[in-house]
């Protein structure tokens, strides 16, 4: 499992490239669980400013 910081452009690109399973917003954060064709399962945590964190999980 890896966690890395991501700028707004990377978050947008990942969300465009993935199959979004579920997306929830709460107190200025948006959390997305998704499947990426090459990276596998991802959890994307997006802040109100557009950047955030990406969690790459193991299959």
ZAVEXLO-996940 format. One record per residue (C-alpha): residue number from 1; x, y, z; residue in three letters. Coordinates in steps of 0.1 Angstrom, whole numbers, plus 5000, padded with zeros to 4 digits. Each point is the difference from the previous one (the first is absolute). Example, Ala and Ser with C-alpha at 12.3 -4.5 7.8 and 13.67 -1.06 7.14 Angstrom:
! residues 2
(1 (5123 4955 5078) 'ALA')
(2 (5014 5034 4993) 'SER')
This chain:
! residues 59
(1 (5000 5000 5000) 'UNK')
(2 (5013 5035 4992) 'UNK')
(3 (4987 5034 5009) 'UNK')
(4 (5012 5030 4981) 'UNK')
(5 (4991 5037 4997) 'UNK')
(6 (4985 5011 4967) 'UNK')
(7 (4995 5034 4984) 'UNK')
(8 (4966 5010 4985) 'UNK')
(9 (5009 4990 4964) 'UNK')
(10 (5011 4965 5010) 'UNK')
(11 (4968 4995 5020) 'UNK')
(12 (4979 5011 4970) 'UNK')
(13 (5019 4977 4977) 'UNK')
(14 (4996 4970 5023) 'UNK')
(15 (4963 5006 5004) 'UNK')
(16 (4996 5002 4962) 'UNK')
(17 (5020 4967 4995) 'UNK')
(18 (4982 4979 5027) 'UNK')
(19 (4968 4982 5004) 'UNK')
(20 (4985 5018 5031) 'UNK')
(21 (4984 4976 5024) 'UNK')
(22 (4988 5025 5026) 'UNK')
(23 (5005 5037 5007) 'UNK')
(24 (4991 5018 5032) 'UNK')
(25 (5005 5036 5011) 'UNK')
(26 (5003 5010 5036) 'UNK')
(27 (5012 5032 5017) 'UNK')
(28 (5021 5014 4971) 'UNK')
(29 (5014 4966 4989) 'UNK')
(30 (4989 4977 4973) 'UNK')
(31 (5009 4963 5002) 'UNK')
(32 (4999 4978 4969) 'UNK')
(33 (5005 4962 4999) 'UNK')
(34 (5009 4990 4965) 'UNK')
(35 (5016 4974 4977) 'UNK')
(36 (5028 5011 4977) 'UNK')
(37 (5009 4978 4969) 'UNK')
(38 (5037 4998 5009) 'UNK')
(39 (5003 5012 5036) 'UNK')
(40 (4972 4978 5014) 'UNK')
(41 (4979 5011 5030) 'UNK')
(42 (5003 5037 5010) 'UNK')
(43 (4987 5022 5027) 'UNK')
(44 (5001 5037 4991) 'UNK')
(45 (4996 5026 5027) 'UNK')
(46 (4995 5034 4984) 'UNK')
(47 (5000 5033 5020) 'UNK')
(48 (4979 5030 4991) 'UNK')
(49 (5030 5015 4983) 'UNK')
(50 (5002 4971 4976) 'UNK')
(51 (5032 4983 5012) 'UNK')
(52 (5001 4972 5025) 'UNK')
(53 (5012 4964 5006) 'UNK')
(54 (4999 4968 4980) 'UNK')
(55 (5001 4966 5017) 'UNK')
(56 (5011 4972 4977) 'UNK')
(57 (4989 4967 5015) 'UNK')
(58 (5011 4964 4991) 'UNK')
(59 (4976 4978 4982) 'UNK')
